[in-house]
Amino acid sequence: MKPLQISPETAKLLAAKLNVPIEHLMHMPQHILMRKLMELAQEEKPDGKTES
């Protein structure tokens, strides 16, 4: 599996938001990263509504 194709700045931001080391983030499978990002978005919007 190749590392994620994201910029170093994005990797730092995501690692901080998800509270994981950058090394783990860079080798995280994309589908798991997307699931974690969706969970993070739900936590930031506790009402569960989506914006259109």
C-alpha positions as CSV (number, residue, x, y, z in Angstrom):
1,M,0.0,0.0,0.0
2,K,1.4,3.4,-0.9
3,P,1.2,6.4,1.4
4,L,-1.7,8.8,1.0
5,Q,-1.2,11.5,-1.6
6,I,-1.7,14.6,0.6
7,S,0.4,17.6,1.3
8,P,2.5,17.9,4.5
9,E,0.3,20.7,5.7
10,T,-2.8,18.7,5.2
11,A,-1.2,15.7,7.0
12,K,-0.3,17.8,10.0
13,L,-3.8,19.2,10.2
14,L,-5.5,15.8,9.9
15,A,-3.2,14.2,12.3
16,A,-4.0,16.9,14.9
17,K,-7.7,16.7,14.3
18,L,-7.8,12.9,14.4
19,N,-5.3,12.7,17.3
20,V,-3.1,10.2,15.5
21,P,0.6,10.3,14.7
22,I,1.4,11.6,11.2
23,E,3.2,8.2,10.4
24,H,-0.1,6.3,11.1
25,L,-2.1,8.8,9.1
26,M,0.1,8.5,6.1
27,H,-0.2,4.7,6.0
28,M,-3.9,4.6,7.0
29,P,-6.1,2.9,4.3
30,Q,-8.1,5.6,2.5
31,H,-11.5,4.0,3.4
32,I,-10.7,4.2,7.1
33,L,-9.5,7.8,6.8
34,M,-12.7,8.7,5.1
35,R,-14.8,7.0,7.8
36,K,-12.8,8.9,10.5
37,L,-13.4,12.2,8.7
38,M,-17.1,11.5,8.5
39,E,-17.2,10.7,12.2
40,L,-15.3,14.0,12.9
41,A,-17.7,15.9,10.8
42,Q,-20.7,14.4,12.7
43,E,-19.1,15.4,16.1
44,E,-18.7,19.0,14.8
45,K,-22.4,19.0,13.8
46,P,-24.2,17.4,16.7
47,D,-27.6,18.0,15.1
48,G,-26.9,15.6,12.3
49,K,-28.2,17.9,9.6
50,T,-26.2,18.2,6.4
51,E,-25.7,21.5,4.6
52,S,-26.6,21.8,0.9
